[in-house]
Amino acid sequence: MSATDESPLGKRAGYTDTYTPSLLHSIPRAESRADRLPAGALPFYGEDVWTAYEFSWLDTGGKPVVAGLRLRVPCTSSHIVESKSVKLYLNSYAQTRFADQVEVHRTLESDLRLAVRAPVAVQILPLTQLAELPERLPGQCLDDLPLRVEHYRPHPDLLAVAASETVVHEALYSHLFRSVCPVTGQPDWATMWIDYRGRAISREGLLAYLISYRRHAAFHEATVEQIFLDLAQHCAPQQLSVMGLFLRRGGIDIVPFRSTTAEQATLSRLPRQ
């Protein structure tokens, strides 16, 4: 039985509103990487950026404090944490009193570090700051390209580069991306953004490739890593970044980011998020 099978995802779960760190459920990244990534150094840098919109605790007088959270999990962590368990864990703060925000921050950092086996950068944000992000992605949208689609499971052979050796640098994205949860089968909608430098990638081929994930079952982090690896293998860009802006579920959205350069994800908040 895998760690995913033992998670609360897809199972009936009660909501606990008093602090319960044991609700966090860890899953080894090796479960999704075993077939594609050999043990050793990763071929990319990156992080998983979680934004939580439903987070609250009580101050010492019993008055609720409401805030947003941004969590940055390095892709080098040995584990991820299952998203439903994070929702249940954050809900457990609701009726718990803390001395101040510093104590809340310290508690979150400690629990999440234990869950993913690596330091997690935690920001507690005023609700107004959650909206202070650009609403437009840099680059060009692929979605209006005329296209005949035949594949609805990942088909990397659709990827192709121009015959010319000319090097281009461009960012491309699509709002048409859909995959499914590997446990519940529920759809996971996203905007997929690719920034690269190298021989020009066929835009029609890239869009068809992204659409081919429509019936693919995998967690967000593994999906973005697979797209990165397929692009690296089939298009051999000099520089590559892939970001998946997945839609919110249970008050949390997840944005995995993988890149050939050591940089943080530059987030954009889209209207449908």
Residue pairs with C-beta under 8 A, 6 or more apart in sequence:
2 27
2 31
3 25
3 26
3 27
3 28
3 31
4 27
4 31
4 82
4 182
4 183
6 25
7 25
7 27
7 82
7 84
7 85
7 183
8 23
8 25
8 82
8 84
8 85
8 88
9 82
9 83
9 84
9 85
9 181
9 183
9 184
10 183
10 184
13 84
13 88
15 88
15 91
16 23
16 88
16 91
16 92
17 91
17 92
17 94
17 95
17 96
18 92
18 95
18 96
19 92
19 93
19 96
19 107
20 89
20 92
21 89
21 92
21 111
21 114
23 85
23 88
23 89
23 92
24 81
24 85
24 86
24 89
24 111
24 112
24 114
24 115
25 81
25 82
25 85
25 115
26 79
26 80
26 81
26 82
26 115
26 116
26 117
27 79
27 80
27 81
27 82
27 219
28 78
28 79
29 77
29 78
29 79
29 80
29 221
30 78
32 218
32 219
32 221
32 222
32 225
33 222
33 225
36 225
36 226
36 229
37 43
37 225
37 229
42 75
42 76
43 229
43 232
44 75
44 225
44 228
44 258
44 259
44 260
45 75
45 258
45 259
45 260
45 261
45 262
45 263
46 74
46 75
46 256
46 257
46 258
46 259
46 265
47 72
47 73
47 74
47 75
47 256
47 257
47 264
47 265
48 72
48 73
48 75
48 80
48 220
48 221
48 254
48 255
48 256
48 257
49 70
49 71
49 72
49 73
49 254
49 255
49 256
49 257
49 265
49 267
50 69
50 70
50 71
50 72
50 73
50 86
50 252
50 253
50 254
50 255
51 68
51 69
51 70
51 71
51 130
51 252
51 253
51 255
51 267
52 68
52 69
52 70
52 71
52 86
52 90
52 251
52 252
53 68
53 130
53 248
53 251
53 252
54 90
54 91
54 250
54 251
54 252
55 66
55 67
55 68
55 69
55 90
55 93
55 124
56 64
56 65
56 66
56 67
56 93
56 94
57 64
57 65
57 93
57 94
57 96
57 97
57 98
57 104
58 64
58 65
58 94
58 95
58 96
58 97
58 98
59 65
59 97
59 98
59 100
60 97
60 98
60 99
62 97
64 94
65 101
66 127
67 101
67 124
67 125
67 126
67 127
68 124
68 125
68 126
68 127
68 129
68 130
69 90
69 108
69 122
69 123
69 124
69 125
70 122
70 123
70 125
71 108
71 112
71 120
71 121
71 122
71 123
72 120
72 121
72 264
73 80
73 81
73 112
73 116
73 118
73 120
74 118
74 119
75 221
75 225
75 256
75 258
76 118
77 116
77 117
77 118
78 116
78 117
78 118
79 115
79 116
79 117
80 116
80 219
80 221
81 112
81 115
81 116
83 249
83 250
83 252
83 254
84 250
86 252
87 250
87 251
87 252
89 111
90 252
93 104
98 104
98 107
101 124
104 124
105 122
105 124
108 120
108 122
108 124
109 119
109 120
109 122
112 120
112 122
113 119
113 120
130 269
131 269
133 267
133 268
133 269
134 268
134 269
135 268
135 269
135 270
135 271
136 268
137 171
137 173
137 191
137 193
137 268
137 270
138 171
138 195
138 268
139 170
139 171
139 172
139 173
139 193
139 195
140 170
140 171
140 172
140 173
141 172
141 173
141 174
141 175
142 172
142 173
142 174
142 203
142 206
142 207
142 210
143 174
143 175
143 176
143 207
145 203
145 204
145 207
147 204
147 207
147 208
147 211
149 208
149 211
149 212
151 158
151 208
151 211
151 212
152 211
152 212
152 214
152 215
153 212
153 213
153 214
153 215
153 216
154 209
154 212
154 213
154 216
154 226
154 230
155 208
155 209
155 212
156 209
156 230
156 233
156 234
157 234
158 205
158 206
158 208
158 209
158 212
159 201
159 202
159 205
159 206
159 209
159 230
159 231
159 234
159 235
160 201
160 202
160 205
160 234
160 235
161 198
161 199
161 200
161 201
161 202
161 235
161 236
162 199
162 200
162 201
162 202
164 199
164 200
165 199
166 199
166 200
167 197
167 198
167 199
167 238
168 197
168 198
168 199
168 200
169 196
169 197
169 239
170 195
170 196
170 200
171 193
171 194
171 195
172 193
172 194
172 195
172 201
172 203
172 206
173 191
173 192
173 193
173 194
174 191
174 192
174 207
174 210
174 211
175 191
175 270
175 272
176 207
176 210
176 211
177 189
177 190
177 191
177 192
177 210
177 211
177 213
177 244
178 187
178 188
178 189
178 190
178 213
178 214
179 187
179 188
179 190
179 213
179 214
179 215
179 216
179 217
179 218
179 223
180 186
180 187
180 188
180 215
180 216
180 217
181 187
181 188
181 217
181 219
182 217
182 218
182 219
185 217
188 220
188 223
188 246
188 247
188 249
189 246
189 247
189 272
190 220
190 244
190 245
190 246
190 247
191 244
191 245
191 270
192 210
192 227
192 242
192 243
192 244
192 245
193 242
193 243
193 244
193 245
194 201
194 206
194 227
194 231
194 240
194 241
194 242
195 239
195 240
195 241
196 231
196 235
196 237
196 239
196 240
196 241
197 237
197 238
197 239
197 240
198 235
198 236
198 237
198 238
198 239
198 240
199 235
199 236
199 237
201 231
201 235
201 237
209 230
210 227
213 223
213 227
216 223
218 226
220 244
220 246
220 254
220 256
221 254
221 256
223 244
223 256
224 242
224 243
224 244
224 256
224 257
224 258
225 256
225 258
227 242
227 244
228 240
228 242
228 258
231 237
231 240
231 242
232 240
237 260
239 260
239 261
240 259
240 260
241 257
241 258
241 259
241 260
241 261
241 263
242 257
242 258
242 259
243 255
243 256
243 257
243 258
243 265
244 255
244 256
245 253
245 255
245 268
245 270
245 273
246 253
246 254
246 255
246 256
247 253
247 272
247 273
248 273
253 273
255 265
255 267
257 264
257 265
